[in-house]
């Protein structure tokens, strides 16, 4: 499976609303191709659907409940807590100090620029 195919497979898996709310995901660089996702299943049916690998059939998949980030709001709070308590910084401070970089897609979104691969 190519990197592009792996990206598409993970995106398809997390986009299925029957698996819960996709809270966070990213893709691995290099090999093996793959990624990680944090999903928030809201009930037993959504939790059970995580075992249906669908487009990720054949992948090595691990499911682990989180201790503190047990909801999307909790994940946001945990990011802020970790940055402050262990990194002695905040997301706002990091954002203010972050240099412009064409690889940082979130900067384009903040400026209202089009997504990569699209035109105005």
N, C-alpha and C positions, 0 to 999 in steps of 0.2 A: 504494500500500500504506500503510495506516495505521501509526502507531507501534506499536499493540498487535499488529497482524499481523506487523510486522517483528520485534518481540520474540519472538513465538511461533515464527516461522520460524527465527531464530537458535537459540533453545532447542531446537527439534526437530533441527536440524542437529547441534548438539554432543551431544545426548543419544543419538545413534546410536552404539552401542559399536563398530561396524565402522570408525569413523574414529579410534579411539584414545581415550585418557583425556582428558576435558575438565579442564583444570587451572585456567583462569581465563577469565572472559568478563565483558563489560559491554555495555550498550546506549547508543547515542548519544542525547543530547537534541536537540531541534530537528530540522532537516532537513539533509542527507538522513537518513532513518531507516535504522538499521543497528546495527552494533556491531563488536566485535572478540572474538576468542577465541584462546586458546593451547591447542592440543591436543598430546598426546603420543602419536604413533603408535608402537606397539611393534614393528612389522614392516613389510615392504614392502607387504603387502596393505592395512594400515591407512593407510599413506602414500599409496598409489594412490587410496584412497577419498576422500581430501581433494579430488580433482579432480572427483568427482561432487557437484555443487552441490545436488542434491536440492531441498529447500525454499527454497534461496537462488538458484535459477535466475534469471538476469537481474541478479543483484547483481554489482558489481565486487569481485572477491575476489583477494587477494594472499597467497601462501604464502611464508614466509621462515624458514629454519632459524635458530635462535638460537645465539650463540657460547658463552655461559657457562651459561645456564639450559637445558641440554640434556635434563633430566629434571624431573619435578615437584619432586623434592627439590632439584635444582639451582636451580630458580626460587625456591623458598623461601629458599635460601642467598643468592641474588643480591639478593632484596629486603632481607634483613638487612644484607648487605654495602653496598648502595647507601645505605641509611638511615644506617648508621654512618660510612662513609667520605666521603660527599658531603653528607649532611644533618646530620651530627654529632648524631644521635639514634638511638633504637631504637623498635621497634614497641611495646614495653612502656611506654616513656616517653610516647609519643604516646597510647597507650590510657589511661594514668593521667591525662593532662591533657585528654582529650577531653570537651567539655561534653555534657550530655544534649541530644539533639535528636530529635524524632519522625521525622525523615527517615532516621536512621541505623538501618536494619533490623538491623544486627549487634548493636546494644545490646539490642534486644528479644529476640534469640536467646540472648544471654548471660544475660538475666534469666529465660529460659524462657517468655516471653510468646508467645502464638500468632502465627502468620504473619499478615501483612496480609490482610484479606479473610476471615479465619476467626474462629470464635467458640469460646469455651470450652464 
